[in-house]
Amino acid sequence: MNQSYVIILTLICIGTIGVLHSSALETPVDYEAAQISIQNVTLDPEILMQGDTGNIVIQIRNIGNQSVAIRRAELSCDALTVLNDQTYNSVGTIGPGNSMKFAFSIKADHEDGTYYLKFYLDFMGSGSLRYYIPVTVESSELQVSVIDSPDIYTNDRKEQIYLTVGNPRKKSVDGVIVTPNGEDIRSTQSSVFIGSLEPNAQKNVTLEITPKAKTNLTVETSYKNGDNKHIVSLQIPVETGIRNIRAEPIVSDLEVIKSGDYYTLKGDIINNGLEFAHSIILSAGFPASSIDPSPDCVVGNLEPDESANFRMSLTCHEDTFPLTIRYKDIEGDLCSDTTMINLSHPEKNASREQKISGFGTIQILIGVGAGIILLLGAFFVLSRRTKLGQTITNLKRR
């Protein structure tokens, strides 16, 4: 009886030891997943725009003490397209303490929003690992604005346009380049390089253009979001004409004196514009011919509203001749204006005040008018005094 109990107890102990031994050798379902850690995830660019292609790199690490065999790795998403989803159909083993990287390319072919990519590892043994990665698609573009530009452009004259380029995005963009172009437009710069533009930052750009006719200026601003190139276009109308603020030298107070076979012209030249006029030169055109040592009359530089005297001696076998005023504007471009001078009737010459034989018609009229006013005033005062004297005399007689 006692021997039977010993045999039974012995068998029970052997069975218990066998069960314990077999349990220690069995690998749990999530043993491999417990050893694998997601060490780092990088996305370039960090925020995608619609149509962009992004590169995502996922780094894992074996933090356990045993090697882990990985059958395959995949990245998937219902909204975004994974371009290389078959790359890691066969992976291999990662040893303890080692790291492994998985690189995928994704395309933002969906509307703006936040989407979650599922990273999946399938282990050789039983078990798997799932990790979700948020990806943002946001398509705000760079903003290009005109700070200042001329209302009217002058043909064949260099003008400046001031722009600002702003980045409303949450991440920086790179390789920002501003390029002006347009028909009948010559630009001093083929392009302006800005470089990187940080979030919520802006940079100013100055463009110099010379239009030949009425046209449109197209300003293209290109930039990169990661490896993806984007272009923003801005149309700026270019209306040509005469600008009121330009330099405008004109002849004023012209006096024509005839002496024998030649004429002497004396007068003022005044800058009637709002910009500097440089290197002003007066020239008499055919049929007039200068008899001065120099055929041209050099005036020099004039500030706005500044005037200078000039004197020319010439011969002319006709009553009129063209007087050309040449000068340089503030950009150094050569400009010219021509006015016709009437020698027989100087009062017809276009100027602020015309003079005949040294005395102006307008001054004569002003003097005559002032004289009439003075005479009327004197007559009025005299008549008042006469009436007052008669009234006093009559009162004394009474």
BALO-378804 format. One record per residue (C-alpha): residue number from 0; x, y, z. Coordinates in Angstrom, 1 decimal, m for minus. Each point is the difference from the previous one (the first is absolute). Layout:
N
+------+--------+--------+--------+
: resi :     c1 :     c2 :     c3 :
+------+--------+--------+--------+
:  NUM :      X :      Y :      Z :
...
+------+--------+--------+--------+
END
This chain:
398
+------+--------+--------+--------+
: resi :     c1 :     c2 :     c3 :
+------+--------+--------+--------+
:    0 :    0.0 :    0.0 :    0.0 :
:    1 :    2.7 :    2.4 :    1.0 :
:    2 :    2.0 :   m1.1 :   m3.1 :
:    3 :   m2.9 :    0.9 :   m2.2 :
:    4 :   m0.3 :    3.5 :    1.5 :
:    5 :    3.8 :    0.5 :   m0.6 :
:    6 :   m0.3 :   m1.0 :   m3.7 :
:    7 :   m3.1 :    2.2 :   m0.5 :
:    8 :    1.8 :    3.0 :    1.6 :
:    9 :    3.1 :   m0.6 :   m2.1 :
:   10 :   m2.0 :    0.0 :   m3.2 :
:   11 :   m1.8 :    3.2 :    1.0 :
:   12 :    3.3 :    1.8 :    0.6 :
:   13 :    1.5 :   m1.2 :   m3.3 :
:   14 :   m3.1 :    1.3 :   m1.8 :
:   15 :    0.1 :    3.3 :    1.8 :
:   16 :    3.6 :    0.5 :   m0.9 :
:   17 :   m0.7 :   m0.9 :   m3.7 :
:   18 :   m2.8 :    2.5 :   m0.2 :
:   19 :    2.1 :    2.8 :    1.6 :
:   20 :    2.9 :   m0.8 :   m2.4 :
:   21 :   m2.2 :    0.1 :   m3.1 :
:   22 :   m1.6 :    3.3 :    1.1 :
:   23 :    3.4 :    1.6 :    0.3 :
:   24 :    1.0 :   m0.9 :   m3.5 :
:   25 :   m3.3 :    1.3 :   m1.6 :
:   26 :    0.3 :    3.6 :   m1.5 :
:   27 :   m3.0 :    2.2 :    0.7 :
:   28 :   m2.0 :    1.4 :   m2.9 :
:   29 :    1.4 :    3.7 :    0.5 :
:   30 :    3.5 :   m0.9 :    1.1 :
:   31 :    1.6 :    1.3 :   m3.2 :
:   32 :   m2.0 :    3.2 :    0.1 :
:   33 :    1.0 :    0.6 :    3.6 :
:   34 :    3.7 :    0.1 :   m1.1 :
:   35 :   m0.5 :    2.4 :   m3.0 :
:   36 :   m0.2 :    3.8 :    0.7 :
:   37 :   m0.8 :    2.8 :   m2.5 :
:   38 :    3.1 :    2.1 :    0.5 :
:   39 :   m0.6 :    2.9 :   m2.4 :
:   40 :   m2.3 :    1.2 :   m2.8 :
:   41 :    1.0 :    2.7 :   m2.5 :
:   42 :   m2.1 :    1.5 :   m2.8 :
:   43 :    1.3 :    2.3 :   m2.7 :
:   44 :   m1.6 :    2.4 :   m0.5 :
:   45 :   m1.7 :    0.1 :    3.4 :
:   46 :   m3.2 :    1.4 :   m1.4 :
:   47 :   m1.1 :   m1.0 :   m3.5 :
:   48 :   m1.8 :    2.0 :   m2.6 :
:   49 :   m2.5 :   m1.5 :   m2.4 :
:   50 :    1.8 :   m1.9 :   m2.7 :
:   51 :    3.3 :   m0.1 :    2.0 :
:   52 :    2.1 :   m3.1 :    0.4 :
:   53 :    1.4 :   m0.6 :    3.5 :
:   54 :    2.7 :   m2.3 :    1.4 :
:   55 :   m0.6 :   m1.7 :    3.3 :
:   56 :    2.7 :   m2.0 :    1.9 :
:   57 :   m0.9 :   m2.2 :    2.9 :
:   58 :    2.8 :   m1.3 :    2.2 :
:   59 :   m0.5 :   m3.0 :    2.4 :
:   60 :    2.2 :   m1.4 :    2.7 :
:   61 :    0.2 :   m3.4 :    1.6 :
:   62 :    0.1 :    0.8 :    3.7 :
:   63 :   m0.1 :   m3.7 :    1.1 :
:   64 :    2.6 :   m2.6 :    0.5 :
:   65 :   m0.9 :   m2.3 :   m2.8 :
:   66 :   m0.1 :    0.3 :   m3.8 :
:   67 :   m3.4 :    0.7 :   m1.6 :
:   68 :   m0.9 :   m1.3 :   m3.4 :
:   69 :   m2.1 :    2.4 :   m2.1 :
:   70 :   m2.0 :   m1.5 :   m2.9 :
:   71 :   m1.1 :    3.3 :   m1.7 :
:   72 :   m0.6 :    3.7 :    0.7 :
:   73 :   m2.6 :    2.2 :   m1.7 :
:   74 :   m1.5 :    3.5 :    0.1 :
:   75 :   m3.6 :    0.6 :   m0.9 :
:   76 :   m2.6 :    2.7 :    0.0 :
:   77 :   m3.5 :    0.3 :   m1.4 :
:   78 :    0.3 :    3.6 :   m1.2 :
:   79 :    3.7 :    0.4 :   m1.0 :
:   80 :    1.9 :   m2.1 :   m2.5 :
:   81 :    3.1 :   m2.0 :    1.1 :
:   82 :    2.1 :   m0.1 :   m3.1 :
:   83 :    2.3 :   m2.9 :    1.1 :
:   84 :   m2.3 :   m2.2 :    2.1 :
:   85 :    1.7 :   m3.2 :   m1.3 :
:   86 :    3.5 :    0.9 :    0.9 :
:   87 :    0.2 :   m1.9 :    3.3 :
:   88 :   m1.9 :   m3.2 :   m0.8 :
:   89 :    3.0 :   m1.8 :    1.3 :
:   90 :    2.1 :    1.4 :    2.9 :
:   91 :    2.1 :   m2.3 :    2.1 :
:   92 :    1.3 :   m0.2 :    3.6 :
:   93 :    1.0 :    2.9 :    2.3 :
:   94 :    2.4 :   m0.8 :    2.8 :
:   95 :   m0.2 :    1.2 :    3.6 :
:   96 :    1.0 :    3.7 :    0.3 :
:   97 :    0.0 :    0.5 :   m3.7 :
:   98 :   m2.1 :    2.5 :   m2.1 :
:   99 :   m1.6 :   m0.2 :   m3.4 :
:  100 :   m1.5 :    2.7 :   m2.3 :
:  101 :   m2.9 :   m0.2 :   m2.4 :
:  102 :   m0.4 :    2.7 :   m2.6 :
:  103 :   m3.3 :    0.7 :   m1.9 :
:  104 :   m1.2 :    2.5 :   m2.5 :
:  105 :   m3.6 :    1.4 :    0.3 :
:  106 :   m2.0 :    2.2 :   m2.2 :
:  107 :   m2.5 :    2.6 :    1.3 :
:  108 :   m2.7 :   m0.6 :   m2.6 :
:  109 :   m2.9 :    0.9 :    2.3 :
:  110 :   m1.5 :    3.3 :    1.3 :
:  111 :    1.5 :    1.9 :    3.0 :
:  112 :   m0.3 :   m1.7 :    3.4 :
:  113 :    1.8 :   m2.3 :    2.4 :
:  114 :    0.3 :   m3.7 :   m0.9 :
:  115 :    1.5 :   m3.0 :    1.9 :
:  116 :    2.4 :   m2.4 :   m1.7 :
:  117 :    0.1 :   m3.5 :    1.5 :
:  118 :    3.5 :   m1.5 :    0.3 :
:  119 :   m0.3 :   m3.8 :    0.4 :
:  120 :    2.7 :   m2.6 :    0.9 :
:  121 :   m0.8 :   m3.6 :   m0.5 :
:  122 :    2.3 :   m2.3 :    2.0 :
:  123 :    1.2 :   m3.5 :   m0.9 :
:  124 :   m1.5 :   m1.4 :    3.2 :
:  125 :   m3.5 :    0.8 :    1.0 :
:  126 :   m0.7 :    3.7 :    0.6 :
:  127 :    0.3 :    3.4 :   m1.7 :
:  128 :    0.5 :    3.7 :    0.8 :
:  129 :   m2.1 :    2.9 :   m1.2 :
:  130 :    1.0 :    3.6 :    0.3 :
:  131 :   m2.1 :    3.0 :   m1.3 :
:  132 :    1.7 :    3.1 :   m1.4 :
:  133 :   m1.9 :    3.3 :   m0.5 :
:  134 :    0.6 :    1.9 :   m3.3 :
:  135 :   m1.3 :    3.5 :   m0.7 :
:  136 :   m1.0 :    1.3 :   m3.5 :
:  137 :   m0.3 :    3.8 :   m0.1 :
:  138 :    0.2 :    1.9 :   m3.2 :
:  139 :    0.5 :    3.7 :    0.9 :
:  140 :    2.3 :    1.7 :   m2.5 :
:  141 :    2.4 :    2.8 :    0.3 :
:  142 :   m1.6 :    3.5 :   m0.2 :
:  143 :    1.5 :    2.5 :   m2.4 :
:  144 :   m1.2 :    3.6 :    0.3 :
:  145 :    0.8 :    3.4 :   m1.6 :
:  146 :    1.2 :    2.5 :    2.6 :
:  147 :    0.5 :    2.9 :   m2.4 :
:  148 :    0.1 :    0.4 :   m3.7 :
:  149 :   m0.5 :    2.9 :   m2.5 :
:  150 :   m3.6 :    0.8 :   m1.0 :
:  151 :    1.4 :    1.0 :   m3.5 :
:  152 :    3.2 :   m1.4 :   m1.5 :
:  153 :    2.0 :    2.0 :   m2.6 :
:  154 :    1.1 :   m1.8 :   m3.1 :
:  155 :    3.7 :   m0.9 :   m0.1 :
:  156 :    0.5 :    1.2 :    3.5 :
:  157 :    1.2 :   m2.1 :    2.9 :
:  158 :   m2.6 :   m0.3 :    2.8 :
:  159 :    0.0 :   m1.7 :    3.4 :
:  160 :   m2.6 :   m2.4 :    1.4 :
:  161 :    0.1 :   m1.0 :    3.7 :
:  162 :   m1.4 :   m3.4 :    1.0 :
:  163 :   m0.3 :   m2.0 :    3.1 :
:  164 :    0.1 :   m3.9 :    0.1 :
:  165 :   m1.6 :   m1.5 :    3.1 :
:  166 :   m0.2 :   m3.6 :    1.3 :
:  167 :   m3.3 :   m0.8 :    1.7 :
:  168 :    0.9 :   m3.7 :    0.5 :
:  169 :    0.8 :   m1.7 :    3.3 :
:  170 :    3.4 :   m1.2 :   m1.4 :
:  171 :    2.8 :    1.7 :   m2.0 :
:  172 :    0.4 :   m0.3 :   m3.7 :
:  173 :    3.3 :    0.1 :   m2.0 :
:  174 :    1.4 :    1.2 :   m3.2 :
:  175 :   m2.3 :    3.1 :   m0.4 :
:  176 :    0.7 :    1.8 :   m3.3 :
:  177 :   m1.9 :    3.0 :   m1.4 :
:  178 :    0.1 :    0.2 :   m3.8 :
:  179 :   m1.5 :    3.0 :   m2.0 :
:  180 :   m1.0 :   m0.4 :   m3.7 :
:  181 :   m2.4 :    1.4 :   m2.5 :
:  182 :   m0.3 :    1.1 :   m3.6 :
:  183 :    1.5 :    3.5 :   m0.8 :
:  184 :    1.8 :    0.0 :    3.4 :
:  185 :    3.7 :    0.1 :    0.7 :
:  186 :    1.0 :   m0.9 :    3.6 :
:  187 :    3.2 :    0.9 :    1.7 :
:  188 :    0.0 :   m3.3 :    1.9 :
:  189 :   m0.7 :   m3.3 :   m1.7 :
:  190 :   m1.1 :   m1.3 :    3.5 :
:  191 :    0.4 :    0.8 :    3.7 :
:  192 :    1.0 :   m2.8 :    2.3 :
:  193 :   m1.5 :    0.1 :    3.5 :
:  194 :    0.9 :   m3.5 :    1.3 :
:  195 :   m1.7 :   m1.4 :    3.1 :
:  196 :   m3.1 :    1.7 :    1.4 :
:  197 :   m0.9 :   m0.9 :    3.5 :
:  198 :   m3.7 :   m0.4 :    1.2 :
:  199 :   m1.9 :    3.3 :    0.3 :
:  200 :    3.0 :    1.9 :   m1.4 :
:  201 :    0.2 :    2.3 :   m3.0 :
:  202 :    2.8 :    1.6 :   m2.1 :
:  203 :   m0.1 :    3.0 :   m2.2 :
:  204 :    1.0 :    0.0 :   m3.7 :
:  205 :    0.7 :    2.9 :   m2.3 :
:  206 :   m0.3 :   m0.5 :   m3.7 :
:  207 :    1.2 :    2.4 :   m2.7 :
:  208 :   m1.8 :   m0.1 :   m3.3 :
:  209 :    0.1 :    2.1 :   m3.2 :
:  210 :   m3.3 :   m0.3 :   m2.0 :
:  211 :   m0.2 :    0.7 :   m3.7 :
:  212 :   m3.8 :    0.1 :   m0.2 :
:  213 :   m3.1 :   m0.7 :    1.9 :
:  214 :    0.2 :   m3.6 :    1.2 :
:  215 :   m0.3 :   m2.3 :    3.0 :
:  216 :    2.9 :   m1.0 :    2.3 :
:  217 :   m0.1 :   m3.6 :    1.2 :
:  218 :    1.8 :   m0.7 :    3.3 :
:  219 :    0.6 :   m3.7 :    0.6 :
:  220 :    1.1 :   m1.0 :    3.4 :
:  221 :    1.3 :   m3.6 :    0.2 :
:  222 :    0.8 :   m1.9 :    3.1 :
:  223 :    0.5 :   m3.6 :    1.3 :
:  224 :   m1.9 :   m1.9 :    2.7 :
:  225 :    2.4 :   m2.8 :    0.5 :
:  226 :    0.8 :   m1.2 :   m3.5 :
:  227 :   m3.2 :    1.3 :   m1.5 :
:  228 :    0.1 :    3.2 :   m2.1 :
:  229 :   m2.9 :    2.5 :    0.2 :
:  230 :   m0.6 :    3.2 :   m1.9 :
:  231 :   m2.1 :    3.0 :    0.9 :
:  232 :   m0.8 :    2.6 :   m2.8 :
:  233 :   m0.9 :    3.6 :    0.4 :
:  234 :   m1.2 :    2.2 :   m2.9 :
:  235 :    0.8 :    3.8 :    0.3 :
:  236 :   m1.5 :    2.3 :   m2.7 :
:  237 :    2.5 :    2.4 :   m1.6 :
:  238 :   m1.7 :    3.1 :   m1.2 :
:  239 :    2.2 :    2.3 :   m2.0 :
:  240 :   m0.3 :    3.8 :   m0.4 :
:  241 :    1.5 :    3.2 :    1.4 :
:  242 :    0.6 :    0.0 :    3.7 :
:  243 :   m0.7 :    3.2 :    1.8 :
:  244 :    2.9 :   m0.4 :    2.4 :
:  245 :    2.7 :   m0.2 :   m2.6 :
:  246 :    2.4 :    2.8 :   m0.7 :
:  247 :   m1.4 :    2.6 :   m2.4 :
:  248 :    2.3 :    2.8 :   m1.1 :
:  249 :   m2.0 :    2.8 :   m1.8 :
:  250 :    1.0 :    3.4 :   m1.4 :
:  251 :   m1.5 :    3.0 :    1.8 :
:  252 :    0.2 :    3.8 :   m0.2 :
:  253 :    1.3 :   m0.1 :   m3.5 :
:  254 :    1.3 :    3.2 :   m1.6 :
:  255 :    0.9 :    0.3 :   m3.7 :
:  256 :    2.3 :    2.9 :   m1.0 :
:  257 :    0.7 :    0.5 :   m3.7 :
:  258 :    3.3 :    1.7 :   m0.9 :
:  259 :    0.9 :    0.1 :   m3.7 :
:  260 :    0.0 :   m3.4 :   m1.4 :
:  261 :    0.1 :   m2.0 :    3.2 :
:  262 :   m2.3 :   m0.5 :    3.0 :
:  263 :    0.8 :   m0.1 :    3.7 :
:  264 :   m2.2 :   m2.2 :    2.2 :
:  265 :    0.0 :    0.6 :    3.7 :
:  266 :   m2.2 :   m1.7 :    2.6 :
:  267 :   m0.3 :   m2.5 :    2.8 :
:  268 :   m0.2 :   m3.7 :    0.0 :
:  269 :   m1.9 :   m1.5 :    2.9 :
:  270 :   m0.4 :   m3.6 :    1.1 :
:  271 :   m3.8 :   m0.3 :    0.2 :
:  272 :    0.1 :   m3.7 :    1.1 :
:  273 :    0.5 :   m1.8 :    3.3 :
:  274 :    3.3 :   m1.7 :   m0.8 :
:  275 :    3.5 :    1.2 :   m0.6 :
:  276 :    1.0 :    1.0 :   m3.6 :
:  277 :    3.7 :   m0.5 :   m0.6 :
:  278 :    2.4 :    1.3 :   m2.7 :
:  279 :   m2.6 :    2.3 :   m1.7 :
:  280 :    1.1 :    1.2 :   m3.5 :
:  281 :   m1.9 :    2.3 :   m2.4 :
:  282 :    0.5 :   m0.4 :   m3.7 :
:  283 :   m1.5 :    2.1 :   m2.9 :
:  284 :   m1.1 :   m2.2 :   m2.9 :
:  285 :   m0.3 :    0.7 :   m3.7 :
:  286 :   m0.5 :    2.6 :   m1.5 :
:  287 :    1.7 :    1.8 :    2.9 :
:  288 :    3.7 :   m0.1 :    0.4 :
:  289 :    1.9 :    1.0 :    3.1 :
:  290 :    2.7 :    2.7 :   m0.3 :
:  291 :    1.3 :   m0.6 :    3.6 :
:  292 :    3.4 :   m1.6 :    0.4 :
:  293 :   m1.9 :   m3.2 :    1.1 :
:  294 :   m3.0 :   m1.1 :   m2.1 :
:  295 :   m1.7 :   m1.2 :    3.2 :
:  296 :   m1.0 :    2.0 :    3.1 :
:  297 :    0.9 :   m1.9 :    3.2 :
:  298 :   m2.3 :    0.6 :    2.9 :
:  299 :    1.1 :   m2.7 :    2.5 :
:  300 :   m2.1 :   m1.7 :    2.7 :
:  301 :   m3.3 :    1.2 :    1.3 :
:  302 :   m1.9 :   m1.1 :    3.1 :
:  303 :   m3.8 :   m0.1 :   m0.1 :
:  304 :   m1.3 :    3.7 :   m0.2 :
:  305 :    3.5 :    1.3 :   m0.5 :
:  306 :    0.7 :    2.3 :   m2.9 :
:  307 :    3.1 :    1.3 :   m1.8 :
:  308 :    0.7 :    2.8 :   m2.6 :
:  309 :    1.1 :   m0.7 :   m3.5 :
:  310 :    1.1 :    2.0 :   m3.0 :
:  311 :    0.3 :   m1.0 :   m3.7 :
:  312 :    1.1 :    1.8 :   m3.1 :
:  313 :   m1.0 :   m1.4 :   m3.4 :
:  314 :   m1.0 :    0.7 :   m3.6 :
:  315 :   m3.2 :   m1.2 :   m1.6 :
:  316 :   m1.3 :    0.7 :   m3.4 :
:  317 :   m3.6 :   m1.0 :    1.0 :
:  318 :   m2.4 :    1.2 :    2.7 :
:  319 :    0.0 :   m3.2 :    2.0 :
:  320 :    2.5 :   m2.7 :    1.1 :
:  321 :    0.0 :   m3.0 :    2.4 :
:  322 :    1.7 :    0.4 :    3.4 :
:  323 :    1.0 :   m3.3 :    1.4 :
:  324 :    0.6 :   m0.6 :    3.7 :
:  325 :    2.1 :   m3.0 :    0.8 :
:  326 :    0.5 :   m1.3 :    3.5 :
:  327 :    0.5 :   m3.2 :    2.1 :
:  328 :   m2.5 :   m1.2 :    2.5 :
:  329 :    0.9 :   m1.4 :    3.5 :
:  330 :    0.7 :   m3.5 :   m1.6 :
:  331 :    2.5 :    1.6 :   m2.4 :
:  332 :   m2.2 :   m0.6 :   m3.0 :
:  333 :    0.2 :    2.6 :   m2.7 :
:  334 :   m3.3 :    1.9 :   m0.6 :
:  335 :   m0.9 :    2.9 :   m2.3 :
:  336 :   m2.9 :    2.4 :   m0.6 :
:  337 :   m0.4 :    2.4 :   m3.0 :
:  338 :   m1.9 :    3.3 :   m0.2 :
:  339 :   m0.5 :    2.3 :   m3.0 :
:  340 :    1.4 :    3.5 :    0.4 :
:  341 :   m1.7 :    2.9 :   m1.9 :
:  342 :    2.4 :    2.8 :   m0.7 :
:  343 :   m2.4 :    2.4 :   m1.7 :
:  344 :   m2.7 :   m0.4 :    2.7 :
:  345 :    1.7 :   m0.9 :    3.3 :
:  346 :   m3.3 :    0.4 :    1.8 :
:  347 :   m1.1 :   m3.3 :   m1.7 :
:  348 :    2.8 :   m2.0 :    1.5 :
:  349 :   m1.2 :   m2.5 :    2.6 :
:  350 :    1.4 :    1.1 :    3.3 :
:  351 :   m1.1 :    1.2 :    3.4 :
:  352 :    0.5 :    3.7 :   m0.7 :
:  353 :    0.9 :    1.4 :   m3.5 :
:  354 :    2.1 :    3.1 :   m0.4 :
:  355 :    0.2 :    2.4 :   m3.0 :
:  356 :    3.0 :    2.2 :   m0.2 :
:  357 :    0.8 :   m0.5 :    3.6 :
:  358 :   m3.4 :    0.8 :    1.5 :
:  359 :   m2.8 :   m2.5 :    0.4 :
:  360 :   m3.6 :    0.3 :   m1.2 :
:  361 :   m1.3 :   m1.4 :    3.2 :
:  362 :    1.9 :    2.5 :    2.1 :
:  363 :   m1.5 :    2.8 :   m2.2 :
:  364 :   m3.5 :   m1.2 :    0.6 :
:  365 :    0.6 :   m0.4 :    3.7 :
:  366 :    1.4 :    3.6 :    0.2 :
:  367 :   m2.9 :    1.5 :   m2.0 :
:  368 :   m2.5 :   m1.8 :    2.2 :
:  369 :    1.7 :    1.2 :    3.2 :
:  370 :    0.1 :    3.5 :   m1.4 :
:  371 :   m3.8 :    0.0 :   m0.7 :
:  372 :   m0.7 :   m1.3 :    3.5 :
:  373 :    2.1 :    2.7 :    1.5 :
:  374 :   m1.7 :    2.7 :   m2.0 :
:  375 :   m3.5 :   m1.2 :    0.9 :
:  376 :    1.0 :   m0.1 :    3.7 :
:  377 :    1.4 :    3.5 :   m0.1 :
:  378 :   m3.1 :    1.3 :   m1.8 :
:  379 :   m2.3 :   m1.7 :    2.6 :
:  380 :    2.0 :    1.5 :    3.0 :
:  381 :    0.0 :    3.5 :   m1.6 :
:  382 :   m3.7 :    0.0 :   m0.7 :
:  383 :   m0.7 :   m1.1 :    3.6 :
:  384 :    2.1 :    2.9 :    1.4 :
:  385 :   m1.7 :    2.5 :   m2.3 :
:  386 :   m3.5 :   m1.0 :    1.1 :
:  387 :    1.1 :    0.0 :    3.7 :
:  388 :    1.4 :    3.5 :   m0.4 :
:  389 :   m3.2 :    1.3 :   m1.5 :
:  390 :   m2.0 :   m1.5 :    2.8 :
:  391 :    2.1 :    1.7 :    2.7 :
:  392 :   m0.3 :    3.4 :   m1.8 :
:  393 :   m3.7 :   m0.2 :   m0.1 :
:  394 :   m0.3 :   m0.9 :    3.7 :
:  395 :    2.2 :    3.1 :    0.9 :
:  396 :   m2.2 :    2.3 :   m2.1 :
:  397 :   m3.1 :   m1.2 :    1.9 :
+------+--------+--------+--------+
END
